[in-house]
Each structure stands twice: as C-alpha cells, then as structure tokens.
Amino acid sequence: PGHRLMTYAATGGATWIKVPAPVAHALGLRAVVDIGALYYVYISMLTIFCTNAINILAGVNGLEVGQSVVIGASMAAFNLTQLLRSDPADEALRANSLFSIYVLLPFIGCSLGLLYHNWYPAEAFVGDTYCYFAGMTVAVAGILGHYSKTMLLFFLPQVANFVYSLPQLFHLLPCPRHRMPAYDPTTDRLIVSTCSFTKGQLSAPGRVCYAVLSGLRLVRAQEGPGGEVTMSNLTVINFALYTLGPMREDRLTVTLLGVQLAASAVAFLVRYPLAAALYGAGGVD
C-alpha cells in the first residue's frame, strides 16, 4: 500500500494512458484509457528498470557516467523543447517541465565533474551506488515530469542491452558474475569476454536461444568436438567488440556514447513527427 500511495501522489492520482490512434480505432477504444492498478505496476517496473539499466551496461571507464550525462542532457533538452512549444496558459505542462529541469541540471553538473575523473585512464571509479543514483534520478525526473513513455525512448541502448542480455539474466545460458570485456595486455586492447558450457547442460529453451544467437551471428561462438562451447557474453559492449574488433578502452567508450547520442536523435524524431501522427498534437505523454 505504501508504494501505491507514493505513486498516486507522484502522478496526481492519474492512472490513464494515451492509446495510438490506429490501435484505438481497430479495437474500438477511446484515445485515453484508464488502466487503474496496472498503472502502478507500470510505474514501479519503470523505476526498477531505470535503476538497473545503467548498471548492466557498465564496466568501462567513463561509460556509466557518460551514458547518464547523455540521457540526462537529452531529457533536459526535451523539457526545454516542451517549454518553448507549449501554450503559456498550460500551467501544468510548464510546471512539470520546469520541475524535471530542476532535478536534471544539478545531476548533469555533478556527473560532468565525476566524468572528468572517471574518463580513461580513470582516477575515480563508480560502482552500483552511482548507477542506482543515476537511474533513480532520471526516473524521478521522467515520472514526476509526466513523460515516462518519452523517457524510455532515451533509454533505447539500455533497452537493447537488456533484451540482448535476457538469456543470461534468466540463466537460460550460463551467466558469469561479471560480464565486462576482457583485457589483452599485449595489445592494450579490450576484447570480448566469454562464458563456456556444453550443449548438453542447456535446457531446451537454452538450446533454442543458443541456436538463434549463433545462427544469426549475434554472438561469437566456438564449438569443440565434444559439444564444448565458448561464447561471447551477451552485452552490447561485447557485441561492439565482436562486430568492430578489439579497441582501446577510451575508443570503445566514445563509440558507445556515440550510439547513445544517435539514440537520443532517434528519440526526438519518434517523439515529435511520428508521435504527432499516431497520438495527435498532444503527443504520446
């Protein structure tokens, strides 16, 4: 009951969502649907996702803080865009956008200072504490700013990393304690980290996952004569090293942050031109 009361207060008691016009037309629904208690489930799951999404896309100097800065800055830019586009008479939207900016700007400033010391070669290191703090801060800004669905668009790389990681996270495939890239001291490059198993020890769903991943060449897999398999770990970081080859740590971070910036550009494209077509002038939130 406690968390439901907090969520109720945070959302002003609203438990409705907007439905895309084609879906509403096909199912005979209204443009706005009250989903009741399911809204509390959605908000709770969103908060949990944000606090963990940054933490599982980590392990490289500058990456945890860098992605948090890009996400926070993108959300602040979205809030500013909303303020510039909004009707001055829409006090609720303006108040929500300003509140979100007030939360994000100090977070971005503190994170930039940390990023300076966390960049390769790092003098300061972040762990679970910063990752959870960063995820919770942006979740609060997005939920209390009343743009939770738009916020998820800025997490596209984190969503991709989560989906890609699912077979290991649910232990359909072996999941090592740490899945960060391995280091090759002879070349001073990061290389893919791996897990080892035999096909016979996998459950039926695990064998299907492995067959799909290896068949689509989404992993680097080496098979031995006795059914032994050495497979790259399922993270976006390892996938980048698998597809682009070994890299210096700073170059890998720059590459992944470039993907994060590109995802933010896609998010703005989806949020404005495409969302206007699907949801009307009011947009998705």
C-alpha positions as CSV (number, residue, x, y, z in Angstrom):
1,P,0.0,0.0,0.0
2,G,2.8,2.4,0.8
3,H,4.4,2.4,-2.7
4,R,0.9,2.7,-4.3
5,L,0.2,5.8,-2.2
6,M,3.6,7.3,-3.2
7,T,2.9,6.6,-6.9
8,Y,-0.6,8.0,-6.5
9,A,0.8,11.2,-5.1
10,A,3.5,11.4,-7.7
11,T,1.1,11.1,-10.6
12,G,-1.6,13.3,-9.1
13,G,-3.9,10.3,-9.0
14,A,-3.9,9.9,-12.8
15,T,-3.9,6.2,-14.0
16,W,-4.7,6.8,-17.6
17,I,-2.6,6.3,-20.8
18,K,-3.0,7.6,-24.3
19,V,-3.6,4.9,-27.0
20,P,-2.2,5.3,-30.6
21,A,-5.0,6.3,-32.9
22,P,-4.7,3.3,-35.2
23,V,-4.9,0.9,-32.2
24,A,-7.8,2.8,-30.6
25,H,-9.7,2.7,-34.0
26,A,-9.0,-1.0,-34.5
27,L,-10.1,-2.0,-31.0
28,G,-12.9,0.5,-30.6
29,L,-11.2,2.2,-27.7
30,R,-11.1,5.8,-26.6
31,A,-8.0,7.9,-27.2
32,V,-7.4,7.9,-23.4
33,V,-7.8,4.7,-21.4
34,D,-7.8,4.4,-17.6
35,I,-5.8,1.2,-16.7
36,G,-6.3,1.6,-13.0
37,A,-4.0,-0.6,-10.8
38,L,-1.9,-1.6,-13.9
39,Y,-0.6,1.9,-14.0
40,Y,1.0,1.4,-10.6
41,V,2.6,-1.8,-11.9
42,Y,4.0,0.1,-14.9
43,I,5.4,2.9,-12.9
44,S,7.0,0.5,-10.4
45,M,8.6,-1.6,-13.1
46,L,9.8,1.5,-14.9
47,T,11.6,2.7,-11.8
48,I,13.2,-0.7,-11.3
49,F,14.3,-0.8,-14.9
50,C,15.9,2.6,-14.8
51,T,17.9,1.9,-11.6
52,N,19.3,-1.3,-13.1
53,A,19.6,-0.5,-16.9
54,I,22.7,1.7,-16.4
55,N,24.2,-0.8,-14.0
56,I,24.2,-3.7,-16.5
57,L,25.7,-1.5,-19.3
58,A,28.9,-0.8,-17.4
59,G,32.4,-1.9,-16.7
60,V,34.4,0.5,-19.0
61,N,35.9,3.8,-17.8
62,G,33.6,6.7,-18.5
63,L,30.7,4.6,-19.8
64,E,28.3,4.6,-16.8
65,V,28.7,8.3,-16.1
66,G,28.9,9.2,-19.8
67,Q,25.6,7.5,-20.7
68,S,23.9,9.1,-17.7
69,V,25.0,12.5,-18.8
70,V,23.8,11.9,-22.4
71,I,20.4,10.6,-21.1
72,G,20.1,13.5,-18.6
73,A,21.0,16.2,-21.1
74,S,18.6,14.7,-23.7
75,M,15.8,14.8,-21.2
76,A,16.6,18.3,-20.2
77,A,16.6,19.3,-23.9
78,F,13.2,17.6,-24.3
79,N,11.9,19.6,-21.3
80,L,13.2,22.9,-22.8
81,T,11.6,22.0,-26.1
82,Q,8.3,21.4,-24.4
83,L,8.6,24.8,-22.7
84,L,9.3,26.5,-26.0
85,R,6.5,24.7,-27.8
86,S,3.9,24.9,-25.0
87,D,1.0,27.3,-24.6
88,P,1.8,29.8,-21.9
89,A,-1.6,29.1,-20.5
90,D,-0.8,25.4,-20.0
91,E,0.5,25.8,-16.4
92,A,0.6,22.1,-15.6
93,L,2.9,21.2,-18.6
94,R,5.2,24.1,-17.8
95,A,5.3,23.3,-14.1
96,N,6.1,19.6,-14.9
97,S,8.8,20.5,-17.4
98,L,10.4,23.0,-15.0
99,F,10.4,20.6,-12.2
100,S,12.1,18.0,-14.3
101,I,14.8,20.5,-15.4
102,Y,15.4,21.5,-11.7
103,V,16.1,17.8,-11.0
104,L,18.2,17.2,-14.0
105,L,20.5,20.2,-14.1
106,P,22.3,19.6,-10.8
107,F,22.6,15.9,-11.7
108,I,24.2,16.7,-15.0
109,G,26.6,19.2,-13.4
110,C,27.7,16.7,-10.7
111,S,28.0,13.9,-13.3
112,L,30.2,16.0,-15.6
113,G,32.6,16.7,-12.7
114,L,32.7,12.9,-12.0
115,L,33.1,12.1,-15.7
116,Y,36.3,14.2,-15.8
117,H,37.9,12.0,-13.2
118,N,36.3,8.8,-14.4
119,W,37.4,9.1,-18.0
120,Y,40.2,6.8,-19.2
121,P,42.6,6.4,-17.6
122,A,40.3,6.8,-14.6
123,E,41.3,8.3,-11.3
124,A,37.9,7.7,-9.7
125,F,35.7,4.7,-10.2
126,V,31.9,4.4,-10.0
127,G,30.0,1.3,-8.9
128,D,26.5,0.3,-8.1
129,T,25.9,3.4,-5.9
130,Y,26.3,5.9,-8.8
131,C,24.5,3.7,-11.3
132,Y,21.4,3.3,-9.0
133,F,21.6,7.0,-8.1
134,A,21.7,8.0,-11.8
135,G,18.9,5.7,-12.8
136,M,16.6,6.8,-9.9
137,T,17.3,10.5,-10.6
138,V,16.3,10.3,-14.3
139,A,13.3,8.0,-13.3
140,V,12.1,10.7,-10.9
141,A,12.5,13.4,-13.5
142,G,10.6,11.5,-16.1
143,I,7.8,10.2,-13.9
144,L,7.2,13.4,-12.0
145,G,7.7,15.4,-15.2
146,H,4.9,13.2,-16.7
147,Y,6.7,12.0,-19.7
148,S,7.6,8.4,-18.7
149,K,7.0,6.9,-22.1
150,T,9.1,9.5,-23.8
151,M,11.8,9.0,-21.2
152,L,12.1,5.3,-22.3
153,L,13.0,6.5,-25.8
154,F,16.2,8.0,-24.4
155,F,17.0,4.5,-22.9
156,L,16.9,2.7,-26.3
157,P,20.6,1.4,-26.0
158,Q,19.8,0.3,-22.4
159,V,16.6,-1.5,-23.6
160,A,18.6,-3.2,-26.4
161,N,21.2,-4.3,-23.9
162,F,18.6,-5.6,-21.5
163,V,16.8,-7.6,-24.3
164,Y,20.1,-8.9,-25.6
165,S,21.1,-10.0,-22.1
166,L,17.9,-11.8,-21.3
167,P,19.1,-15.4,-22.0
168,Q,21.9,-14.9,-19.5
169,L,20.0,-12.8,-17.0
170,F,17.3,-15.6,-16.8
171,H,20.1,-18.2,-16.8
172,L,18.9,-19.9,-20.0
173,L,22.6,-19.6,-20.9
174,P,25.4,-19.5,-18.3
175,C,25.9,-16.1,-16.8
176,P,29.3,-15.2,-15.2
177,R,29.4,-13.0,-12.1
178,H,31.0,-10.2,-14.2
179,R,30.5,-9.8,-18.0
180,M,32.7,-6.8,-18.6
181,P,35.1,-7.0,-21.5
182,A,38.4,-8.9,-21.1
183,Y,41.8,-7.1,-21.5
184,D,44.6,-8.1,-23.7
185,P,47.9,-6.6,-22.2
186,T,49.9,-7.5,-25.3
187,T,47.9,-5.1,-27.5
188,D,46.5,-2.8,-24.8
189,R,43.0,-3.5,-26.2
190,L,39.7,-4.7,-24.8
191,I,38.4,-7.9,-26.2
192,V,35.2,-9.9,-25.8
193,S,34.7,-11.8,-22.6
194,T,33.3,-15.2,-22.8
195,C,31.4,-18.0,-21.0
196,S,31.9,-21.7,-21.5
197,F,29.4,-24.6,-21.4
198,T,28.4,-27.8,-23.1
199,K,25.3,-28.0,-25.2
200,G,24.2,-31.0,-23.2
201,Q,23.9,-29.0,-20.0
202,L,21.5,-26.5,-21.5
203,S,17.8,-26.7,-21.1
204,A,15.5,-26.9,-24.1
205,P,14.9,-23.1,-24.1
206,G,18.6,-22.5,-23.6
207,R,19.4,-24.6,-26.7
208,V,16.9,-22.6,-28.7
209,C,18.4,-19.3,-27.5
210,Y,21.9,-20.5,-28.4
211,A,20.8,-21.8,-31.8
212,V,19.1,-18.5,-32.7
213,L,22.0,-16.3,-31.4
214,S,24.7,-18.3,-33.1
215,G,22.6,-18.9,-36.3
216,L,22.0,-15.1,-36.7
217,R,25.7,-14.5,-35.8
218,L,24.7,-12.3,-32.8
219,V,27.5,-13.9,-30.7
220,R,31.0,-15.1,-31.3
221,A,30.8,-18.9,-30.7
222,Q,33.5,-21.5,-30.9
223,E,32.4,-25.2,-30.7
224,G,34.7,-28.0,-29.7
225,P,34.4,-31.7,-30.8
226,G,32.8,-32.8,-27.5
227,G,30.0,-30.2,-27.6
228,E,32.0,-27.6,-25.6
229,V,31.1,-24.1,-26.5
230,T,32.9,-20.8,-25.8
231,M,30.5,-17.9,-26.4
232,S,30.8,-14.1,-26.0
233,N,28.8,-12.7,-23.2
234,L,25.5,-11.1,-24.0
235,T,26.1,-7.4,-23.5
236,V,26.1,-4.5,-26.0
237,I,29.7,-3.8,-25.0
238,N,30.8,-7.3,-26.0
239,F,28.7,-7.1,-29.2
240,A,30.5,-3.9,-30.2
241,L,33.9,-5.6,-29.7
242,Y,32.7,-8.7,-31.5
243,T,31.5,-6.7,-34.6
244,L,34.1,-3.9,-34.6
245,G,37.1,-5.7,-33.2
246,P,39.3,-5.1,-30.2
247,M,39.6,-1.4,-29.1
248,R,41.3,0.8,-26.6
249,E,39.1,1.5,-23.7
250,D,38.6,5.2,-24.5
251,R,37.7,4.5,-28.1
252,L,35.2,1.9,-27.0
253,T,33.6,4.4,-24.6
254,V,33.4,7.1,-27.3
255,T,31.8,4.6,-29.7
256,L,29.1,3.5,-27.3
257,L,28.4,7.1,-26.3
258,G,28.1,7.9,-30.0
259,V,25.4,5.2,-30.2
260,Q,23.7,6.8,-27.1
261,L,23.7,10.2,-28.8
262,A,22.3,8.7,-32.0
263,A,19.5,7.0,-30.0
264,S,18.6,10.4,-28.5
265,A,18.3,11.8,-32.0
266,V,16.0,8.9,-32.9
267,A,14.0,9.6,-29.7
268,F,13.3,13.2,-30.7
269,L,12.3,12.0,-34.2
270,V,9.9,9.5,-32.7
271,R,8.6,11.9,-30.1
272,Y,7.6,14.7,-32.4
273,P,6.9,13.9,-36.1
274,L,5.9,10.3,-35.6
275,A,4.1,10.6,-32.2
276,A,2.1,13.5,-33.6
277,A,0.9,11.3,-36.4
278,L,0.0,8.4,-34.0
279,Y,-1.3,10.3,-31.0
280,G,-2.3,13.7,-32.3
281,A,-0.9,17.1,-31.5
282,G,-0.7,16.4,-27.8
283,G,1.9,13.7,-28.3
284,V,2.5,10.4,-26.5
285,D,2.5,11.6,-22.9
